[in-house]
Amino acid sequence: MKKEKTNPKQCVLCHGIKLNYVESRGWDDLWECCVCKGVFAWPQLKYEELEQYYDDVTDLDYFSKYKNEALRRAKVILDFLNKKRVKQEVLDVGCGAGYFLKEATDQNWRVEGIELSKKVIERTKELGEFKIHQGEIKSCLDQCPQYEVITAQHILEHIHDPLTFLKQVHEKLKPGGWLVLAVPNYDSWMRQWAGMNWVLLREQGHLLHFSSRSLASLLKRSQFQLVYQTAPQWNALDLIWAWRQKGKVFELKEKESQQQGGVQKRSHEWVRQIVDLLAQPFAWMAQYRGRGGELLAFARKQ
């Protein structure tokens, strides 16, 4: 999928024309917009190339690796919405293996999902029977009714035109409805320390990279009111992994990079638990400073 490299003429997020070259990922380059501070890959993979890429790299065990993180995120999202006394109905765009759908169902929410991969939808049956629309996001959304809540967890970074996507989501929300977004945090300590070895930066399917500023700007332009944004660091051991990669460039083996923590896998369980405990204060500090590995945003339809 390597392309002939050219320089972009404008930001794919805000169409700003003042851009700074960041770094090469080998198969493409990263550019930062001086206006919105969004970072994007160039050249961008076409939809057909993305679809083929996901078919090639789909690993159902991938979901198991991030199960605990997904469940913790689900509990945080639902706890926030329950405190706001939101009517309990949700559409989860890019529902994956269904961990969020399962947690929401257990809390008596009415749930639906959208998922591109038939293989992944089959995986959700291990957790329960859910109503899932299979296919490309835009066409599936067109066929859906309006909802009180729409979530898109680690989806936005894969989309060519996030502004158009969010405007479509806006139309599919009931008046005053809620949008919940989760994306990798480009300003995280993990990215700053690990650099190009950060697994979420080396993911070829990640076309866009968001900071809190660029995500807030995008929400505003798509007519959402950002109510709350946080930067959770779900796994404290990931910070240790990132620190160990500081200053290194592309030295990870592919298998290790996908796990983010070959360190954890090679260590005895009791060593891992001690290191995890010692790293917890750094994880809390990362979240407090907005430097956790993920951005989690709650916004309302205006």
Secondary structure, DSSP 8 states (H G I E B T S, - for coil): --------SS-TTT--S-EEEEEE-SSSEEEEETTT--EEEES---HHHHHHHHHHH--HHHHHHTHHHHHHHHHHHHHHHHHTT--SEEEEET-TTSHHHHHHHHTT-EEEEEES-HHHHHHHTTT---EEEES-HHHHHHH---EEEEEEES-GGG-S-HHHHHHHHHHTEEEEEEEEEEEEBTTSHHHHHHGGG-TTTS-TT--EEB-HHHHHHHHHHTTEEEEEEE-----HHHHHHHHHTTT--S-S-HHHHHHS-HHHHHS-HHHHHHHHHHHHHHHHHHHHTT-SSEEEEEEEE-
